[in-house]
Amino acid sequence: MIEAVMGAAPGATIEESLEEQDLIREQVADALEALDEDDVWIFHMIANVGLSIRFVGAILGIPKSTLHRRYHRIRRDLAVDLLRHPEIQERLGFIEV
C-alpha cells in the first residue's frame, strides 16, 4: 500500500496508482511470455538471480560472447515490446501526462 502511495502521480488516487501498477505488471508478464522459454530462463538467471554471463554460459555450454549477444538481444526485445505501451512510456518519462 505504501508503494502505491509513493508511486502515485501527483493528484492520483491510491486506487488509480494500484490499477496502473497492476496494468504495468500485466504488460511486463506479457512481454516475458512472448519470449521463448530458454530466453526467459537466461534473462531471469542473469538479471534477477545475478549469475554472471560466464557462469550461465558454462551451464548452457554457450560461449560467453555468444551468450552476451543473446542476453542483449533479449533485453532489447523486452524493451521494444514494453515501450509499445503508453503507460510504460509515461512511467519512464518518455511522454507527458
C-alpha positions in Angstrom: 0.0 0.0 0.0 2.8 2.4 0.8 4.3 1.6 -2.6 1.1 2.7 -4.2 1.1 6.0 -2.4 4.7 6.7 -3.1 4.4 5.6 -6.8 1.2 7.6 -7.4 1.3 10.5 -9.8 0.6 13.9 -8.2 -3.2 14.2 -7.7 -3.8 10.5 -8.4 -5.7 8.4 -6.0 -4.3 5.2 -4.4 -6.8 3.2 -6.4 -5.5 4.7 -9.7 -2.0 4.0 -8.7 -2.8 0.4 -7.8 -4.6 -0.1 -11.1 -1.7 1.4 -13.0 0.8 -0.9 -11.2 -1.4 -3.9 -12.0 -1.6 -2.9 -15.6 2.2 -2.5 -15.9 2.8 -5.9 -14.1 0.5 -7.5 -16.7 2.4 -5.8 -19.6 5.7 -7.0 -18.2 4.4 -10.5 -17.7 3.0 -10.5 -21.3 6.4 -9.3 -22.7 8.2 -12.1 -20.8 5.6 -14.7 -22.1 6.4 -13.6 -25.6 10.0 -14.8 -25.2 10.9 -18.4 -25.7 11.4 -20.5 -22.5 15.2 -20.5 -22.8 15.4 -16.8 -23.2 13.2 -16.3 -20.1 15.5 -18.6 -18.1 18.6 -16.8 -19.3 17.1 -13.4 -18.6 16.0 -14.5 -15.1 19.3 -16.0 -14.2 21.3 -13.0 -15.2 19.0 -10.1 -14.4 17.2 -11.4 -11.3 19.3 -14.1 -9.7 22.6 -12.2 -10.5 24.5 -15.0 -12.1 27.4 -14.0 -14.3 27.1 -14.4 -18.1 30.2 -16.6 -17.9 28.6 -18.9 -15.3 25.3 -19.1 -17.2 27.2 -19.7 -20.4 29.1 -22.6 -18.8 25.9 -24.1 -17.5 24.4 -24.0 -21.0 27.5 -24.8 -22.9 27.4 -21.5 -24.8 30.5 -19.3 -25.3 30.4 -16.2 -23.1 30.5 -13.8 -26.2 27.5 -15.6 -27.8 25.5 -15.5 -24.5 26.4 -11.9 -24.1 24.9 -11.0 -27.5 21.9 -13.2 -26.8 21.3 -11.5 -23.4 21.4 -8.1 -25.0 19.0 -9.2 -27.7 16.6 -10.5 -25.1 16.8 -7.1 -23.2 16.3 -5.2 -26.5 13.3 -7.3 -27.4 11.7 -6.8 -24.0 12.3 -3.0 -24.2 10.8 -2.8 -27.7 7.8 -4.8 -26.5 7.3 -2.8 -23.3 7.8 0.6 -25.0 4.7 -0.1 -27.1 2.6 0.7 -24.1 1.8 4.3 -23.3 1.6 3.6 -19.5 5.2 2.4 -19.5 6.4 5.3 -21.7 4.7 7.6 -19.2 6.2 5.8 -16.2 9.7 6.2 -17.8 9.1 9.8 -18.6 9.0 9.4 -22.4 5.7 11.1 -22.7 4.0 13.8 -20.6 0.6 13.2 -19.0 
